[in-house]
Every structure is written in C-alpha cells, then in structure tokens.
Amino acid sequence: SNLQTEDRSNHWFLPGWRSWNHRPSYLEPVKIVETDLRSLHAFQVDLSPYYPEETLEGLAEIDLEAALWVCPPKWKFRLPEFVPYHIPFFELNKAVVTALDNNKDPFYVKYQRNGQAKTLTRLPSGECTGEEAERLLQPPPFWQRLFFRFRSFDPESNVCRH
C-alpha cells in the first residue's frame, strides 16, 4: 500500500521495479502551483497549526519545523494556507473531472508539467480553456477512479504524507 509510484521507487525488495516499464502517463508528476479549486487547494493539509501550543514551543526550542502533512479524502474545515505540491497527473485529472461533474463554479489551476507552466481555467460560461484542457476534461476510466488514490509528494525530499 505504500509503494511509491510518483517519482522514484521506495520498494525495499524490488528497488528497481520502476525500470521494468515505462511510467504510465497518468503517473507523470505535475506540480500544483496555485489554484482556487477547493479539492486541489486542500489536497494536502499541514495539521501542525493544530498542535498544542506546548508542542509547537518544544519543537521551536530544538529548532525543528513543525509539520504534519496529510492528504485527507475531503477537508471540510477552513482552507489552510496553500503550499505548492506535486501529484501524479491522474489526481489532477480526477479533481478537474469531479469539479466539472459536481458544480458549475468557475475555477483555475496553475501547474507545471515537464517543466512547463500551464493553466486550466473554467470560465463562468462553463467553458474550459488551457493548454491541456482536452486531456484534463477526459474522465479517467471508472475502475481507476474507483481504486486509485495517490498522495502528494515532494521530489526533493521523502516526507511521508498520509
């Protein structure tokens, strides 16, 4: 269940499993840079602001940054401060399709893919514009939407997110 698929292998028994096949396009990493789409804004949440004050003080005393990143299925509380993060393309695609299916509100997502800045915008008219709009508007297969759930990640570190 914790097999890392997004950017490198963490499998202790088969460390080179990623070299067996070409990575499927739905696993290509994208960096979410800015968005007002609630499901992507709250895709990862740092719970450390909810630590008791004495815990925050103790961590500060030993010069540790407080952080407890989680990827909740749904975040129903006040939106946290947004921090850019990486996810597989599949999760971006799923969030966009779900937003289009469930509401009519306009939204935007600024992201980077293969080092290129891209934007998807849903206008008040309902039209979606952007470099990859056609691909992002195609729903993933039902079985993938049902069974796949990937977490955010940071390619520069291996901070665990649950």
Wavefront OBJ file of the C-alpha trace (Angstrom):
o trace
v 0.000 0.000 0.000
v 2.960 2.338 0.430
v 4.669 1.557 -2.860
v 5.965 4.863 -4.117
v 4.918 5.316 -7.733
v 5.293 9.004 -8.349
v 8.936 9.895 -8.867
v 11.225 7.147 -7.614
v 10.959 3.688 -6.092
v 10.935 3.107 -2.351
v 10.378 -0.624 -2.596
v 12.922 -2.398 -0.378
v 12.620 -5.833 -2.017
v 12.409 -4.690 -5.660
v 14.235 -1.328 -5.682
v 14.487 -1.223 -9.475
v 10.877 -2.138 -10.273
v 10.323 1.230 -11.967
v 12.859 0.389 -14.686
v 10.803 -2.611 -15.831
v 8.280 -0.499 -17.702
v 7.766 2.974 -18.991
v 5.812 5.032 -16.474
v 2.132 5.277 -17.478
v 1.160 8.837 -18.427
v -1.324 9.043 -15.555
v 1.614 8.799 -13.126
v 3.538 11.696 -14.668
v 4.220 14.208 -11.894
v 2.668 17.668 -12.012
v 3.343 20.497 -9.593
v 0.234 22.340 -8.438
v 1.452 25.928 -8.145
v -1.759 27.848 -7.449
v -5.483 27.088 -7.508
v -8.871 28.123 -6.203
v -10.359 24.664 -6.762
v -11.146 23.558 -3.221
v -10.347 19.873 -3.714
v -6.860 20.716 -5.000
v -6.293 23.539 -2.521
v -6.915 21.095 0.328
v -5.351 18.055 -1.368
v -2.578 18.205 1.208
v -3.032 19.788 4.619
v -0.463 20.605 7.271
v -2.000 19.737 10.639
v 0.807 21.314 12.664
v -1.126 24.577 13.221
v -3.498 22.425 15.296
v -0.699 21.174 17.586
v -0.996 22.176 21.237
v 0.998 25.337 21.985
v 3.446 23.448 24.218
v 4.251 21.066 21.348
v 4.953 23.976 18.991
v 7.145 25.630 21.634
v 9.051 22.388 22.252
v 9.750 21.904 18.556
v 10.887 25.531 18.236
v 13.249 25.109 21.203
v 15.103 22.310 19.434
v 14.979 24.155 16.095
v 12.587 21.776 14.333
v 9.974 22.945 11.885
v 6.501 21.812 12.858
v 4.851 19.892 10.030
v 2.368 17.056 9.771
v 1.236 16.687 6.161
v -1.820 14.590 5.379
v -3.832 14.035 2.224
v -7.396 13.901 3.521
v -10.114 12.485 1.269
v -12.217 15.590 1.972
v -11.305 18.631 4.020
v -14.422 20.262 5.459
v -12.725 22.848 7.612
v -11.290 26.280 6.868
v -8.910 26.085 3.917
v -5.295 26.013 5.033
v -2.581 28.220 3.613
v -1.761 26.870 0.177
v 1.701 25.379 -0.325
v 2.659 24.133 -3.824
v 2.981 20.356 -4.104
v 3.372 17.530 -6.618
v 0.822 14.876 -7.531
v 0.513 12.344 -10.327
v -1.331 13.703 -13.382
v -4.141 11.248 -12.584
v -5.074 13.163 -9.405
v -5.203 16.488 -11.255
v -7.351 14.909 -13.976
v -9.671 13.311 -11.396
v -10.073 16.578 -9.441
v -10.922 18.544 -12.594
v -13.444 15.973 -13.868
v -15.059 15.710 -10.416
v -15.359 19.508 -10.179
v -16.980 19.661 -13.611
v -19.419 16.895 -12.659
v -20.375 18.350 -9.265
v -20.670 22.109 -9.682
v -20.866 24.956 -12.134
v -18.466 27.306 -10.361
v -15.533 28.810 -12.269
v -12.047 27.804 -11.124
v -8.432 27.845 -12.206
v -5.409 25.620 -11.702
v -1.861 26.763 -12.383
v 0.518 23.846 -12.622
v 3.819 22.717 -14.061
v 4.277 19.600 -16.133
v 7.580 18.534 -17.633
v 8.997 21.882 -16.520
v 6.405 23.904 -18.437
v 3.930 26.276 -16.782
v 0.321 25.527 -17.685
v -3.096 26.805 -16.647
v -6.569 25.333 -16.809
v -9.440 27.765 -16.333
v -13.144 27.094 -16.106
v -14.905 30.278 -17.137
v -18.262 31.452 -15.718
v -19.792 30.305 -19.032
v -18.706 26.735 -18.207
v -16.108 26.636 -20.979
v -12.671 25.304 -20.015
v -9.534 26.781 -21.516
v -5.906 25.822 -21.226
v -3.017 24.062 -22.880
v -4.172 20.614 -21.796
v -7.892 21.249 -21.379
v -8.901 18.479 -23.764
v -6.838 15.873 -21.911
v -7.877 17.078 -18.445
v -11.569 17.004 -19.366
v -11.438 13.318 -20.351
v -12.614 11.262 -17.377
v -10.221 8.559 -16.235
v -11.615 5.032 -16.599
v -14.219 4.219 -13.951
v -12.112 1.462 -12.408
v -9.173 3.864 -11.960
v -11.392 6.483 -10.328
v -12.729 3.796 -8.029
v -9.437 2.185 -6.980
v -6.615 4.701 -7.474
v -5.764 7.218 -4.767
v -2.343 8.848 -4.824
v -0.852 11.188 -2.262
v 1.005 14.416 -2.829
v 4.768 14.252 -2.747
v 7.904 16.336 -2.836
v 10.567 15.171 -5.311
v 13.235 16.973 -3.258
v 12.553 15.006 -0.078
v 10.789 11.910 1.089
v 8.431 13.403 3.669
v 5.687 10.907 4.404
v 2.096 12.016 3.826
v -0.893 10.002 4.946
l 1 2 3 4 5 6 7 8 9 10 11 12 13 14 15 16 17 18 19 20 21 22 23 24 25 26 27 28 29 30 31 32 33 34 35 36 37 38 39 40 41 42 43 44 45 46 47 48 49 50 51 52 53 54 55 56 57 58 59 60 61 62 63 64 65 66 67 68 69 70 71 72 73 74 75 76 77 78 79 80 81 82 83 84 85 86 87 88 89 90 91 92 93 94 95 96 97 98 99 100 101 102 103 104 105 106 107 108 109 110 111 112 113 114 115 116 117 118 119 120 121 122 123 124 125 126 127 128 129 130 131 132 133 134 135 136 137 138 139 140 141 142 143 144 145 146 147 148 149 150 151 152 153 154 155 156 157 158 159 160 161 162
